[in-house]
Amino acid sequence: MNIVLVGLSHKTAPLEMRERLAFAEALLPDALSRLVDQETVDEGLIVSTCNRVELIASTAAGADRGIACLADFLSEFHQLPPDALNGHLYRHADADAIKHLFRVASSLDSMVVGESQILGQVKEAYQHAINAGTIGRVLSQVMHRSLSVAKRIRSETGVAQNPVSVSSVAVELARKIFEDLTDKTVLLVGAGEMGELAARSLLDAGTGKLIVTNRTAERAEEIARKYSGGAVNFEAFYDVLPSADIVLCSTGAPDYVIHPAETKRALKFRKKGPVLFIDISVPRNIDPRLADIENAFLFDVDDLESIVKANIRERQQEAQQAEAIIEAEVKNFVEQLRSLDIGPAVVEVKELLSQIVVSEFKRNRKRLGDLSAEQEAAIEAVLIPALVNKLSHPMIVHIRNAARDGEPSQMMDELRKMIRIE
């Protein structure tokens, strides 16, 4: 059984490509069922966030074939020619795939090392796969260990201390543009978790007022009450745009919801200074041409990367400690997975030995003289299984050791030769 992973992230692909390959939550059940085709992919799950899209699977068809299947699925599902992904995809198998997943869950592969959102996103991806019935024995253990490793790193290292996130980056941007935030107003367009976190960070940093708009009015009103702000209808947010100093956009819409022409008209009625637009949606929800409007500053998720590089450098020492933990965890977990795979080999050894013992018993049966039915039954039910267990024990130990060394098939070949049964 091989574990394979194919994906792309902010490190390998621009935002435009990540947008095209993102899996909307509503499409995940269908995508997962199509991913697990029972011929190549036995188990699978999909991690899709603003900064990465990754397919993880277990396969009995071999690592190369499994990786090719995942890459083909990614291009076919999103109706892209395979060569469109050239240079953007990374491909990992077995220990490398496990290590990558451990690093992702632990936020070591994130744009912002130490951010907390990715662990929740990995948990959600796991739950979606469970709901779709695409998780089995192998990936279940991989995911449980990934979550366990992530929690260990957060508790044993300082990677997550004073975590830097999109929220804190939003505060940093606002302070660079406005310096004093006490009289500033935040307009939150879309009331999702990421947007709420960013808005809350800005309020905690001193911004004076929050206005919330969302396609579901009840959600907007809920967030507004929570932070003593106001709510407006989604169709009317351009009316309040002139009063906003900071516009945070985070919706699940598949295209732009804030357009330059309407924004330019709205800002004609603005009487004070610049407006900071922060688009943390993938796909983007603010038309990039909005940056051409005078006194409008627009940042998207890729723009945030340069801002967080300094914070990443500060965390390198803690990250090195976390990497050492992951190396040890990967080694131990790979050994554990290999030991799980010896089950069929153990059954085969016992069956081969049982054939020998039964054959010898039948060949020498006459020499045992008269036996009662109870004695015959005792030999078959007690003595033969006891002999098989006794003889197989040292062989099973050797198989287990060979599995840890990655050579179980060679050991089985030697055992077959030793007991002279093909």
C-alpha positions as CSV (number, residue, x, y, z in Angstrom):
1,M,0.0,0.0,0.0
2,N,1.4,3.4,-1.0
3,I,0.4,6.9,0.3
4,V,0.6,9.5,-2.4
5,L,0.1,13.3,-2.5
6,V,-0.2,15.7,-5.4
7,G,-0.8,19.4,-4.9
8,L,0.2,23.0,-5.4
9,S,0.5,25.9,-3.0
10,H,1.4,29.6,-2.7
11,K,5.0,28.4,-3.1
12,T,4.5,26.8,-6.5
13,A,1.6,28.5,-8.2
14,P,0.2,32.0,-8.6
15,L,-3.1,33.0,-7.2
16,E,-4.8,32.8,-10.6
17,M,-3.8,29.1,-10.9
18,R,-4.9,28.3,-7.3
19,E,-8.3,30.0,-8.0
20,R,-8.8,27.7,-11.0
21,L,-8.0,24.5,-9.1
22,A,-9.9,25.3,-5.8
23,F,-12.6,22.9,-4.8
24,A,-15.8,24.7,-3.6
25,E,-17.2,23.1,-0.5
26,A,-20.4,22.2,-2.4
27,L,-18.4,20.2,-5.0
28,L,-16.4,18.2,-2.5
29,P,-18.8,15.2,-2.1
30,D,-18.8,14.7,-5.9
31,A,-15.1,15.3,-6.2
32,L,-14.2,12.8,-3.5
33,S,-16.4,10.1,-4.9
34,R,-14.9,10.5,-8.3
35,L,-11.4,10.6,-6.9
36,V,-11.8,7.2,-5.2
37,D,-12.2,5.0,-8.3
38,Q,-11.5,1.7,-6.6
39,E,-9.1,0.7,-9.4
40,T,-6.1,3.0,-8.6
41,V,-7.2,5.1,-5.6
42,D,-8.5,3.1,-2.5
43,E,-8.9,6.1,-0.1
44,G,-8.7,9.8,-0.7
45,L,-9.2,13.3,0.7
46,I,-8.9,16.8,-0.6
47,V,-7.4,19.9,1.2
48,S,-8.5,23.1,-0.5
49,T,-7.7,26.5,1.1
50,C,-6.8,29.9,-0.2
51,N,-3.1,29.0,-0.3
52,R,-3.1,25.3,-1.4
53,V,-5.0,22.5,-3.1
54,E,-3.8,19.0,-2.3
55,L,-5.0,15.5,-3.0
56,I,-3.9,12.7,-0.6
57,A,-4.7,9.0,-1.4
58,S,-3.7,5.5,-0.6
59,T,-3.2,3.1,-3.5
60,A,-2.3,-0.6,-4.0
61,A,-1.4,0.1,-7.6
62,G,2.1,1.6,-6.9
63,A,3.3,5.1,-6.1
64,D,4.0,6.2,-9.7
65,R,0.6,5.1,-10.9
66,G,-1.2,6.6,-7.9
67,I,0.6,10.0,-8.4
68,A,-0.3,10.0,-12.1
69,C,-3.9,9.3,-11.3
70,L,-4.1,12.2,-8.9
71,A,-2.5,14.6,-11.3
72,D,-4.9,13.5,-14.1
73,F,-7.9,13.8,-11.8
74,L,-6.9,17.4,-10.9
75,S,-6.7,18.6,-14.5
76,E,-9.7,16.6,-15.7
77,F,-12.0,17.7,-12.8
78,H,-11.2,21.4,-13.5
79,Q,-11.2,20.9,-17.3
80,L,-7.6,22.0,-17.8
81,P,-5.1,20.5,-20.2
82,P,-2.5,18.4,-18.3
83,D,0.4,20.7,-19.5
84,A,-1.3,23.7,-17.8
85,L,-0.1,22.3,-14.5
86,N,3.5,21.9,-15.5
87,G,5.9,23.5,-13.0
88,H,3.1,24.0,-10.5
89,L,2.5,20.6,-9.0
90,Y,4.6,18.8,-6.4
91,R,4.4,15.1,-6.0
92,H,5.2,13.0,-2.9
93,A,4.9,9.3,-2.0
94,D,5.1,7.3,1.2
95,A,7.4,8.9,3.8
96,D,7.7,12.1,1.8
97,A,4.0,12.4,1.5
98,I,3.5,11.8,5.2
99,K,6.2,14.3,6.1
100,H,4.6,16.9,3.8
101,L,1.1,16.4,5.4
102,F,2.6,16.6,8.9
103,R,4.3,19.9,8.0
104,V,1.1,21.3,6.5
105,A,-1.0,20.4,9.5
106,S,1.6,21.9,11.8
107,S,1.6,25.2,9.8
108,L,5.3,24.8,8.8
109,D,4.4,25.0,5.1
110,S,2.0,27.9,5.5
111,M,2.6,31.4,4.2
112,V,2.5,32.4,7.8
113,V,4.4,29.9,9.9
114,G,2.6,29.3,13.2
115,E,-0.9,30.3,11.9
116,S,-3.7,28.4,13.5
117,Q,-6.3,28.3,10.7
118,I,-4.6,25.5,8.7
119,L,-5.1,22.9,11.4
120,G,-8.9,23.5,11.4
121,Q,-8.9,23.4,7.6
122,V,-7.1,20.0,7.6
123,K,-9.7,18.7,10.2
124,E,-12.5,19.9,7.9
125,A,-11.0,18.2,4.9
126,Y,-10.8,15.0,6.9
127,Q,-14.4,15.3,8.0
128,H,-15.6,15.9,4.4
129,A,-13.8,12.7,3.4
130,I,-15.4,10.8,6.2
131,N,-18.8,12.0,5.3
132,A,-18.2,11.0,1.6
133,G,-17.0,7.6,2.7
134,T,-13.6,7.9,1.1
135,I,-11.5,7.4,4.2
136,G,-10.4,3.9,5.2
137,R,-7.9,2.2,7.6
138,V,-4.7,3.7,6.1
139,L,-5.7,7.4,5.6
140,S,-7.6,7.4,8.9
141,Q,-4.3,6.6,10.7
142,V,-2.4,9.1,8.6
143,M,-4.8,11.9,9.5
144,H,-5.1,11.1,13.1
145,R,-1.3,11.1,13.4
146,S,-1.1,14.4,11.4
147,L,-3.4,16.1,13.8
148,S,-1.6,14.6,16.8
149,V,1.8,15.8,15.5
150,A,0.4,19.3,14.9
151,K,-0.9,19.5,18.4
152,R,2.5,18.3,19.8
153,I,4.4,21.0,17.9
154,R,2.1,23.7,19.1
155,S,2.5,22.6,22.7
156,E,6.3,21.7,22.6
157,T,7.6,24.6,20.5
158,G,7.2,28.3,20.2
159,V,6.1,28.2,16.6
160,A,2.5,29.2,17.5
161,Q,3.4,31.8,20.2
162,N,2.0,35.2,19.2
163,P,0.9,33.7,16.0
164,V,1.0,35.8,12.8
165,S,-2.0,35.4,10.6
166,V,-4.0,37.1,7.9
167,S,-5.7,38.9,10.8
168,S,-2.5,40.4,12.2
169,V,-1.3,41.2,8.7
170,A,-4.5,43.2,8.1
171,V,-3.7,45.2,11.3
172,E,-0.1,45.8,10.1
173,L,-1.3,47.1,6.7
174,A,-3.9,49.4,8.4
175,R,-1.3,50.9,10.7
176,K,1.1,51.5,7.8
177,I,-1.5,53.4,5.9
178,F,-3.4,55.2,8.7
179,E,-1.1,55.2,11.7
180,D,-3.9,55.9,14.1
181,L,-6.8,53.5,13.9
182,T,-9.0,54.9,16.6
183,D,-11.4,56.8,14.3
184,K,-11.4,54.3,11.5
185,T,-14.4,52.2,10.3
186,V,-14.1,48.6,9.0
187,L,-16.6,47.3,6.4
188,L,-16.6,43.5,6.4
189,V,-18.0,42.1,3.1
190,G,-18.8,38.5,3.8
191,A,-19.1,37.1,7.4
192,G,-17.0,34.0,7.2
193,E,-14.5,32.8,9.8
194,M,-11.4,34.3,8.2
195,G,-13.1,37.7,7.6
196,E,-14.4,37.8,11.2
197,L,-11.0,37.0,12.6
198,A,-9.4,39.8,10.6
199,A,-12.2,42.3,11.5
200,R,-11.9,41.3,15.2
201,S,-8.1,41.9,15.1
202,L,-8.6,45.4,13.6
203,L,-11.2,46.2,16.3
204,D,-8.8,44.9,19.0
205,A,-6.1,47.1,17.5
206,G,-8.3,50.2,18.1
207,T,-10.5,50.7,15.0
208,G,-13.6,52.4,16.2
209,K,-16.5,50.9,14.2
210,L,-17.6,47.7,12.3
211,I,-20.2,47.5,9.5
212,V,-21.1,44.0,8.3
213,T,-22.7,42.8,5.1
214,N,-23.4,39.3,4.0
215,R,-25.6,37.5,1.5
216,T,-27.3,35.9,4.5
217,A,-28.6,38.8,6.5
218,E,-29.0,36.9,9.7
219,R,-25.3,36.1,9.8
220,A,-24.4,39.7,9.2
221,E,-26.7,40.8,12.0
222,E,-25.2,38.1,14.3
223,I,-21.6,39.4,13.8
224,A,-22.7,43.0,14.1
225,R,-24.3,42.3,17.4
226,K,-21.2,40.4,18.6
227,Y,-18.9,43.4,18.0
228,S,-21.4,46.2,18.7
229,G,-21.4,47.2,15.0
230,G,-24.1,47.7,12.3
231,A,-25.4,45.4,9.5
232,V,-26.5,46.4,6.0
233,N,-28.1,44.5,3.2
234,F,-25.6,42.9,0.8
235,E,-27.2,44.7,-2.2
236,A,-26.6,48.1,-0.5
237,F,-23.0,47.9,0.7
238,Y,-21.9,50.4,-1.9
239,D,-24.1,53.0,-0.1
240,V,-22.0,52.6,3.0
241,L,-18.7,52.2,1.2
242,P,-17.8,56.0,1.4
243,S,-17.9,55.8,5.2
244,A,-15.4,52.8,5.4
245,D,-11.7,53.3,5.8
246,I,-10.9,49.6,5.7
247,V,-12.8,47.1,3.5
248,L,-12.2,43.4,4.3
249,C,-13.7,41.0,1.7
250,S,-14.0,37.3,2.4
251,T,-17.0,35.6,0.7
252,G,-17.5,32.3,-0.9
253,A,-18.5,33.8,-4.3
254,P,-16.9,32.3,-7.4
255,D,-16.2,35.7,-8.9
256,Y,-15.9,39.4,-8.2
257,V,-18.4,41.1,-5.9
258,I,-16.6,44.4,-5.6
259,H,-16.2,46.2,-9.0
260,P,-14.1,49.2,-9.9
261,A,-16.8,51.3,-11.6
262,E,-19.3,51.0,-8.8
263,T,-16.5,51.6,-6.2
264,K,-15.2,54.7,-8.0
265,R,-18.8,56.2,-8.1
266,A,-19.2,55.4,-4.4
267,L,-15.9,57.0,-3.4
268,K,-16.9,60.3,-5.0
269,F,-19.0,60.9,-1.9
270,R,-16.1,60.1,0.4
271,K,-14.7,63.2,2.2
272,K,-11.7,61.8,3.9
273,G,-8.4,60.1,2.9
274,P,-7.6,56.7,1.3
275,V,-9.4,53.4,1.6
276,L,-7.6,50.1,2.3
277,F,-9.1,47.1,0.5
278,I,-8.0,43.6,1.7
279,D,-9.2,40.7,-0.3
280,I,-8.6,37.4,1.5
281,S,-11.0,35.4,-0.7
282,V,-9.9,32.6,-3.1
283,P,-11.2,32.9,-5.8
284,R,-10.6,36.7,-5.4
285,N,-13.8,38.7,-4.8
286,I,-12.4,42.2,-5.6
287,D,-11.6,43.1,-9.2
288,P,-7.8,43.8,-9.4
289,R,-8.5,46.8,-11.5
290,L,-9.8,48.5,-8.4
291,A,-6.2,49.2,-7.5
292,D,-6.2,51.9,-10.3
293,I,-8.7,54.0,-8.4
294,E,-7.1,57.1,-6.8
295,N,-6.7,56.7,-3.0
296,A,-7.6,53.0,-3.1
297,F,-5.0,50.5,-1.8
298,L,-5.8,46.9,-2.7
299,F,-4.0,43.8,-1.3
300,D,-4.9,40.2,-2.0
301,V,-3.6,37.0,-0.3
302,D,-0.4,36.9,-2.5
303,D,0.4,40.4,-1.6
304,L,0.5,39.4,2.1
305,E,3.4,37.0,1.6
306,S,6.0,39.8,1.4
307,I,4.7,41.3,4.6
308,V,5.1,38.1,6.6
309,K,8.6,37.1,5.5
310,A,10.1,39.1,8.4
311,N,7.9,37.3,10.9
312,I,8.9,33.9,9.4
313,R,12.6,34.7,10.0
314,E,11.9,35.4,13.6
315,R,10.4,31.9,13.9
316,Q,13.2,29.9,12.3
317,Q,14.7,28.6,15.5
318,E,11.4,27.3,16.7
319,A,10.6,25.9,13.3
320,Q,13.9,24.0,13.3
321,Q,12.9,22.3,16.6
322,A,9.5,21.5,15.0
323,E,11.1,20.0,11.9
324,A,13.2,17.7,14.2
325,I,10.0,16.5,15.9
326,I,8.4,15.8,12.5
327,E,11.4,13.8,11.3
328,A,11.1,11.5,14.3
329,E,7.4,11.2,14.0
330,V,7.6,10.3,10.3
331,K,10.1,7.6,11.0
332,N,8.0,6.1,13.8
333,F,4.8,6.3,11.8
334,V,6.2,4.7,8.6
335,E,7.4,1.8,10.7
336,Q,4.0,1.5,12.2
337,L,2.3,1.5,8.8
338,R,4.7,-1.1,7.5
339,S,4.0,-3.4,10.5
340,L,0.3,-3.1,9.6
341,D,1.0,-4.3,6.1
342,I,2.5,-7.6,7.3
343,G,-1.0,-9.0,8.0
344,P,-1.4,-10.9,4.7
345,A,2.2,-12.1,4.9
346,V,1.5,-13.5,8.4
347,V,-1.6,-15.3,7.1
348,E,0.4,-16.8,4.2
349,V,3.2,-18.1,6.5
350,K,0.7,-19.7,8.8
351,E,-1.2,-21.3,5.9
352,L,2.1,-22.7,4.4
353,L,3.2,-24.1,7.7
354,S,-0.3,-25.5,8.4
355,Q,-0.1,-27.3,5.0
356,I,3.2,-28.9,6.0
357,V,2.0,-30.0,9.5
358,V,-1.3,-31.4,8.2
359,S,0.6,-33.2,5.4
360,E,3.0,-34.7,7.9
361,F,0.2,-35.7,10.2
362,K,-1.6,-37.5,7.4
363,R,1.6,-39.2,6.2
364,N,2.4,-40.5,9.6
365,R,-1.2,-41.2,10.8
366,K,-0.9,-45.0,10.6
367,R,2.1,-44.9,12.9
368,L,0.0,-43.4,15.7
369,G,-2.2,-46.4,16.0
370,D,-5.9,-46.3,17.0
371,L,-7.2,-42.9,18.1
372,S,-10.6,-42.0,19.4
373,A,-12.7,-39.3,17.7
374,E,-11.9,-37.0,20.6
375,Q,-8.2,-37.5,20.2
376,E,-8.4,-36.9,16.4
377,A,-10.3,-33.7,17.1
378,A,-7.8,-32.6,19.7
379,I,-4.9,-33.1,17.3
380,E,-6.7,-31.0,14.6
381,A,-8.1,-28.3,16.9
382,V,-5.2,-28.0,19.5
383,L,-2.0,-29.7,18.6
384,I,-1.7,-28.6,14.9
385,P,-2.5,-24.9,15.6
386,A,-0.1,-24.9,18.5
387,L,2.7,-26.3,16.3
388,V,1.9,-23.8,13.6
389,N,2.0,-20.9,16.1
390,K,5.3,-22.2,17.6
391,L,7.0,-22.6,14.2
392,S,5.7,-19.4,12.7
393,H,6.6,-17.1,15.6
394,P,10.3,-16.6,14.7
395,M,9.3,-16.2,11.0
396,I,6.8,-13.5,11.9
397,V,9.4,-11.6,13.9
398,H,11.7,-11.7,10.8
399,I,8.8,-10.5,8.6
400,R,8.1,-7.6,11.0
401,N,11.8,-6.6,11.1
402,A,11.9,-6.8,7.3
403,A,8.8,-4.6,7.0
404,R,10.5,-1.9,9.1
405,D,13.5,-2.1,6.8
406,G,11.2,-1.8,3.8
407,E,11.9,-5.3,2.5
408,P,8.9,-7.6,3.4
409,S,8.6,-9.1,-0.1
410,Q,12.2,-10.2,-0.1
411,M,11.7,-11.9,3.3
412,M,8.6,-13.7,2.0
413,D,10.6,-15.0,-1.0
414,E,13.2,-16.4,1.3
415,L,10.7,-18.0,3.6
416,R,9.0,-19.7,0.7
417,K,12.3,-21.1,-0.4
418,M,13.1,-22.2,3.1
419,I,9.9,-24.2,3.6
420,R,10.1,-25.4,0.0
421,I,6.6,-24.4,-1.1
422,E,6.1,-22.2,-4.1
